[in-house]
Amino acid sequence: MSTQKRGAVRFESVRKEFGSFTAIPDLSLDIEPGELVTLLGPSGCGKTTTLRMLAGLETPTRGRILIGGEDVTRLPANRRDVSMVFQSYALFPHMTVAQNVAYGLESGGMKAAEARGAADKGLDLVGLSGLGKRLPSELSGGQQQRVAVARALVLEPQVLLLDEPLSNLDARLRRRVRTEIRDLQQRLGFTAVYVTHDQEEALAVSDRIVVMRDGIIEQAGSPRELYEEPVSEFIADFIGEANVLPADVLGVEGGDAQVSIGGVELTLPARGATPGPARVAARANAITVTEGGVPGLGGRIASSAYLGDHVEYEVETDTGRLFAIDTGGDTPLPAGTEVAVGFRPRGLALIS
């Protein structure tokens, strides 16, 4: 199985209408060869429509889609060099695992013996060597998912498309299978476009995340960029959940801004801010909660929850209710406790 076939993807001013409804107003996006890009967003944001247009299952109303430099906008799905892993896996229940994996190759004209040999290699690739004679019903959900990935990979597509591939798995299995998919993608270096609504999943598997809202790209960047440098309240809250606090920019010098949050002064990257009222996105683990009169923003514990490796707090302050996570304490402060709230610089970002 070749590992060299990598396709670049380009959307050029793509628009998609369904009757009077515009699902995608104007989408332009480049995906580099060998890159795993996740389309992320709430239901109805346009991520699945975008994937279906790339797969050839929907046709753009306007604009162009290119794969490996070739304009495929009007090509049918069976003439595009892509493979898709569906949410439901879509395995044939009456066929063995090996027959499922070989099916696409045989349908494309490959001789049966050659297709079975390629299927065996594909199963070995995803860690299912020796299970080719079983039926899909004899495998676990995670194993069935890997069969679906193997079936797509043996076709050696330029681009692998994954549509909510882990949504049918339980939480523990999702963590394991997403790691397997990511390891496989990095080892083989194929281009992949991955659709999910799960923020944690997107952070775990992606080279780059494209967050969509109402058919528009709200922000695109690496997992770290989106988590630590959100451009808006929507991104800050959607990726990892953040507190959005009123603040004042006291001054800007070079690339740094002197910021006051409820009287607590910090230096943060300016990100184009100017002196005056502003907003800061604060991750829960960037907020410190200390009992007593330590200098900081005053507050009162509204609720606390012990969750084994950390304590979660809801804290009432003059700037609003804050959600904080304390990984250092093992005894939660009870509701009603007067506390001082402080901030760690990492996990804070000025937003527009």
C-alpha positions as CSV (number, residue, x, y, z in Angstrom):
1,M,0.0,0.0,0.0
2,S,1.5,3.3,-1.1
3,T,2.1,6.1,1.4
4,Q,3.0,8.7,-1.2
5,K,-0.4,9.7,-2.6
6,R,-1.3,13.0,-0.9
7,G,-3.7,15.5,-2.3
8,A,-4.1,19.2,-1.7
9,V,-7.7,20.4,-1.4
10,R,-8.9,23.9,-2.3
11,F,-12.3,25.5,-2.0
12,E,-12.5,28.7,-4.1
13,S,-15.4,31.0,-3.2
14,V,-17.8,28.1,-2.8
15,R,-21.5,28.8,-2.2
16,K,-24.2,26.2,-1.6
17,E,-27.9,27.0,-1.6
18,F,-30.8,24.6,-0.9
19,G,-33.7,26.4,-2.5
20,S,-34.0,29.8,-0.7
21,F,-31.7,28.7,2.2
22,T,-28.0,29.5,1.9
23,A,-26.0,26.8,3.8
24,I,-22.6,28.1,2.7
25,P,-22.4,31.8,1.7
26,D,-18.8,32.0,0.5
27,L,-16.2,29.4,1.5
28,S,-12.5,29.6,0.6
29,L,-10.1,27.1,2.2
30,D,-6.8,25.5,1.4
31,I,-5.8,22.1,2.9
32,E,-2.2,21.1,2.4
33,P,-1.0,17.6,1.3
34,G,-0.6,15.3,4.3
35,E,-2.6,17.5,6.6
36,L,-5.5,16.4,8.8
37,V,-8.0,19.2,9.0
38,T,-11.1,19.0,11.2
39,L,-14.3,20.9,10.4
40,L,-15.8,21.7,13.7
41,G,-18.9,23.5,14.8
42,P,-22.5,23.2,16.2
43,S,-25.3,21.5,14.3
44,G,-26.3,23.4,11.2
45,C,-23.0,25.2,10.8
46,G,-22.2,23.8,7.4
47,K,-19.4,21.4,8.2
48,T,-21.2,18.3,6.8
49,T,-22.4,20.1,3.7
50,T,-18.8,21.2,3.1
51,L,-17.6,17.5,3.4
52,R,-20.4,16.3,1.1
53,M,-19.4,18.8,-1.6
54,L,-15.8,17.6,-1.4
55,A,-17.0,14.0,-1.6
56,G,-19.2,14.8,-4.7
57,L,-22.4,14.1,-2.8
58,E,-23.5,17.7,-3.2
59,T,-22.8,20.2,-6.0
60,P,-21.8,23.8,-5.2
61,T,-24.1,26.5,-6.4
62,R,-21.1,28.6,-7.2
63,G,-17.3,28.4,-7.0
64,R,-14.7,25.6,-7.5
65,I,-13.4,22.6,-5.6
66,L,-9.9,21.3,-6.5
67,I,-8.2,18.1,-5.4
68,G,-4.6,17.6,-6.3
69,G,-4.8,20.7,-8.5
70,E,-7.7,19.1,-10.6
71,D,-11.1,20.9,-10.8
72,V,-13.6,18.3,-9.5
73,T,-16.5,20.7,-8.9
74,R,-18.8,18.9,-11.4
75,L,-17.3,15.4,-11.2
76,P,-19.5,12.7,-9.7
77,A,-18.5,11.0,-6.5
78,N,-17.2,7.9,-8.3
79,R,-14.7,9.9,-10.4
80,R,-13.1,11.7,-7.5
81,D,-10.0,10.3,-5.9
82,V,-11.4,10.3,-2.4
83,S,-12.7,7.7,0.1
84,M,-15.2,8.4,2.8
85,V,-15.7,6.8,6.3
86,F,-19.3,7.2,7.3
87,Q,-20.7,7.7,10.8
88,S,-22.7,4.4,10.4
89,Y,-19.6,2.5,9.0
90,A,-21.9,1.1,6.3
91,L,-20.4,-2.4,6.4
92,F,-22.1,-5.2,4.6
93,P,-23.4,-7.5,7.3
94,H,-23.5,-10.6,5.1
95,M,-19.9,-10.2,4.0
96,T,-16.8,-11.1,5.9
97,V,-14.5,-8.4,7.1
98,A,-12.0,-9.2,4.3
99,Q,-14.8,-9.1,1.7
100,N,-15.9,-5.7,3.0
101,V,-12.5,-4.3,2.7
102,A,-11.9,-5.8,-0.8
103,Y,-15.3,-4.8,-2.1
104,G,-14.3,-1.4,-3.5
105,L,-11.3,-2.8,-5.2
106,E,-13.2,-5.6,-6.9
107,S,-15.9,-3.2,-7.9
108,G,-13.2,-1.1,-9.6
109,G,-12.1,-4.0,-11.7
110,M,-9.2,-5.5,-9.6
111,K,-9.0,-9.3,-9.7
112,A,-10.4,-11.1,-6.7
113,A,-7.1,-12.6,-5.5
114,E,-5.3,-9.3,-5.8
115,A,-8.1,-7.5,-4.0
116,R,-8.0,-10.0,-1.1
117,G,-4.3,-9.6,-0.8
118,A,-4.7,-5.8,-0.6
119,A,-7.5,-6.3,1.9
120,D,-5.2,-8.4,4.1
121,K,-2.6,-5.6,4.0
122,G,-5.2,-3.0,4.8
123,L,-6.4,-5.0,7.9
124,D,-2.9,-5.4,9.1
125,L,-2.4,-1.7,8.7
126,V,-5.2,-1.0,11.1
127,G,-4.3,-3.7,13.6
128,L,-6.9,-6.3,12.6
129,S,-4.7,-8.9,11.0
130,G,-6.2,-12.4,11.3
131,L,-9.8,-11.2,11.6
132,G,-10.6,-11.2,7.9
133,K,-12.9,-14.3,8.1
134,R,-15.2,-12.8,10.8
135,L,-18.5,-11.1,10.1
136,P,-18.9,-7.4,11.2
137,S,-21.3,-8.6,13.9
138,E,-18.5,-10.5,15.5
139,L,-16.4,-7.4,16.0
140,S,-16.6,-4.7,18.6
141,G,-17.7,-1.2,17.6
142,G,-14.1,0.0,17.6
143,Q,-13.0,-2.9,15.4
144,Q,-15.9,-2.2,13.0
145,Q,-14.7,1.4,12.8
146,R,-11.2,0.3,11.9
147,V,-12.6,-2.0,9.2
148,A,-14.4,1.0,7.7
149,V,-11.1,2.9,7.7
150,A,-9.2,0.0,6.1
151,R,-11.8,-0.3,3.4
152,A,-11.3,3.4,2.6
153,L,-7.5,3.3,2.7
154,V,-7.0,0.3,0.4
155,L,-8.4,2.4,-2.4
156,E,-5.3,4.7,-1.9
157,P,-7.3,7.9,-2.2
158,Q,-5.7,11.3,-2.4
159,V,-8.0,12.4,0.4
160,L,-9.7,10.5,3.2
161,L,-13.0,11.9,4.4
162,L,-14.3,11.1,7.9
163,D,-17.8,12.1,8.8
164,E,-18.4,11.9,12.6
165,P,-16.5,8.6,12.6
166,L,-16.5,8.1,16.4
167,S,-20.0,9.2,17.3
168,N,-21.3,5.6,17.7
169,L,-18.6,4.6,20.2
170,D,-18.6,5.0,24.0
171,A,-16.4,7.7,25.6
172,R,-13.5,5.4,26.5
173,L,-13.4,3.7,23.0
174,R,-13.7,7.1,21.3
175,R,-10.4,8.1,23.0
176,R,-8.6,5.0,21.9
177,V,-9.9,4.9,18.3
178,R,-9.2,8.6,17.7
179,T,-5.6,8.0,18.8
180,E,-5.4,5.1,16.4
181,I,-6.8,7.2,13.5
182,R,-4.3,10.0,14.2
183,D,-1.3,7.6,14.5
184,L,-2.3,6.0,11.3
185,Q,-2.7,9.3,9.5
186,Q,0.7,10.5,10.7
187,R,2.4,7.3,9.8
188,L,1.0,7.1,6.3
189,G,0.9,10.8,5.7
190,F,-2.4,10.9,3.8
191,T,-4.6,14.0,3.6
192,A,-7.7,13.8,5.7
193,V,-10.7,16.0,6.3
194,Y,-12.5,15.1,9.5
195,V,-15.9,16.3,10.6
196,T,-17.0,16.4,14.2
197,H,-19.0,18.4,16.7
198,D,-16.8,17.2,19.6
199,Q,-14.3,19.9,20.6
200,E,-12.0,17.5,22.6
201,E,-11.9,15.1,19.6
202,A,-10.9,17.9,17.3
203,L,-8.2,19.1,19.6
204,A,-6.8,15.5,19.9
205,V,-6.6,14.6,16.2
206,S,-6.0,17.7,14.1
207,D,-3.1,19.5,12.5
208,R,-5.5,22.4,12.0
209,I,-9.1,23.1,13.1
210,V,-11.6,25.1,11.0
211,V,-14.5,26.3,13.2
212,M,-17.6,27.1,11.3
213,R,-20.7,29.1,12.2
214,D,-23.7,29.7,9.9
215,G,-21.6,28.4,6.9
216,I,-18.8,30.8,7.6
217,I,-15.3,30.1,8.9
218,E,-15.1,31.8,12.3
219,Q,-11.5,30.9,12.9
220,A,-8.9,28.4,11.5
221,G,-5.7,27.4,13.2
222,S,-3.8,24.8,15.1
223,P,-5.4,23.3,18.2
224,R,-3.1,25.4,20.4
225,E,-3.9,28.6,18.5
226,L,-7.7,28.1,18.8
227,Y,-7.5,27.2,22.5
228,E,-5.1,29.8,23.6
229,E,-5.8,32.6,21.1
230,P,-9.5,32.6,20.3
231,V,-10.6,35.6,18.2
232,S,-14.1,35.8,19.5
233,E,-16.4,35.0,22.4
234,F,-18.0,32.2,20.3
235,I,-14.6,30.5,19.7
236,A,-13.6,31.0,23.3
237,D,-16.7,29.3,24.6
238,F,-17.0,26.6,21.9
239,I,-13.4,25.4,22.2
240,G,-12.8,24.3,25.7
241,E,-15.4,26.6,27.5
242,A,-14.1,29.9,28.7
243,N,-15.2,32.7,31.1
244,V,-15.6,36.0,29.2
245,L,-14.8,38.9,31.5
246,P,-15.1,42.7,31.2
247,A,-11.7,44.3,31.4
248,D,-9.9,47.6,30.8
249,V,-6.8,48.0,28.6
250,L,-4.8,50.5,30.5
251,G,-2.1,50.9,27.9
252,V,-0.3,49.2,25.0
253,E,3.4,49.1,24.4
254,G,4.8,47.1,21.6
255,G,2.9,43.8,21.4
256,D,1.9,43.9,25.0
257,A,-1.2,45.3,26.7
258,Q,-1.5,46.2,30.4
259,V,-5.0,44.9,31.4
260,S,-7.1,45.3,34.5
261,I,-9.7,42.7,35.4
262,G,-11.7,43.9,38.4
263,G,-8.6,45.7,39.7
264,V,-6.2,42.8,39.0
265,E,-3.6,44.0,36.6
266,L,-1.9,41.7,34.1
267,T,0.2,41.9,31.0
268,L,-1.3,40.1,28.0
269,P,-0.5,40.0,24.2
270,A,-2.3,43.1,22.8
271,R,-3.7,41.3,19.7
272,G,-4.5,44.7,18.2
273,A,-6.2,46.1,21.3
274,T,-6.3,49.8,22.1
275,P,-6.7,51.5,25.5
276,G,-10.3,51.3,26.8
277,P,-13.0,48.8,27.6
278,A,-12.2,45.2,26.4
279,R,-13.1,41.6,27.1
280,V,-10.8,38.8,28.2
281,A,-11.5,35.1,27.6
282,A,-10.2,33.2,30.7
283,R,-9.9,29.4,30.7
284,A,-11.1,27.7,33.9
285,N,-7.7,26.4,34.8
286,A,-6.3,30.0,34.4
287,I,-8.4,31.2,37.4
288,T,-7.0,30.7,40.9
289,V,-9.2,30.5,43.9
290,T,-7.7,31.2,47.4
291,E,-9.5,31.3,50.7
292,G,-9.1,34.5,52.7
293,G,-7.7,37.9,52.1
294,V,-5.0,37.3,49.6
295,P,-4.9,40.3,47.2
296,G,-7.0,39.7,44.1
297,L,-10.6,40.0,42.8
298,G,-12.9,39.3,45.7
299,G,-15.5,36.5,45.4
300,R,-17.7,33.9,47.1
301,I,-17.9,30.2,46.4
302,A,-21.4,29.5,44.9
303,S,-20.8,25.8,44.5
304,S,-18.0,23.3,44.5
305,A,-17.6,19.7,43.2
306,Y,-14.8,17.2,43.9
307,L,-14.0,15.2,40.7
308,G,-11.0,13.1,41.8
309,D,-8.1,14.8,40.1
310,H,-9.5,18.3,40.4
311,V,-12.1,20.5,42.1
312,E,-14.6,22.6,40.1
313,Y,-15.9,25.9,41.5
314,E,-18.6,28.4,40.6
315,V,-17.5,31.7,42.1
316,E,-19.6,34.8,42.4
317,T,-17.7,38.0,41.8
318,D,-18.4,41.6,40.9
319,T,-17.5,40.8,37.3
320,G,-20.0,37.9,37.2
321,R,-20.0,34.2,37.9
322,L,-16.8,32.4,37.1
323,F,-16.1,28.8,36.4
324,A,-12.7,27.7,37.8
325,I,-10.8,24.4,38.1
326,D,-8.3,23.7,40.9
327,T,-6.0,20.8,40.2
328,G,-3.9,21.4,43.3
329,G,-6.5,21.0,46.1
330,D,-8.1,17.8,47.3
331,T,-10.6,19.4,49.8
332,P,-13.2,21.6,48.1
333,L,-14.0,25.0,49.7
334,P,-17.6,24.9,50.8
335,A,-20.3,27.2,49.4
336,G,-20.3,30.6,51.0
337,T,-16.5,30.8,51.5
338,E,-15.0,34.2,50.8
339,V,-12.1,33.9,48.4
340,A,-9.6,35.9,46.4
341,V,-9.7,35.2,42.6
342,G,-6.4,35.5,40.7
343,F,-5.3,34.8,37.1
344,R,-2.5,32.8,35.5
345,P,-1.3,34.6,32.3
346,R,-1.5,31.4,30.3
347,G,-5.1,30.7,29.4
348,L,-6.1,34.4,29.1
349,A,-6.6,36.2,25.8
350,L,-8.0,39.5,24.8
351,I,-10.9,39.0,22.3
352,S,-12.8,41.1,19.9
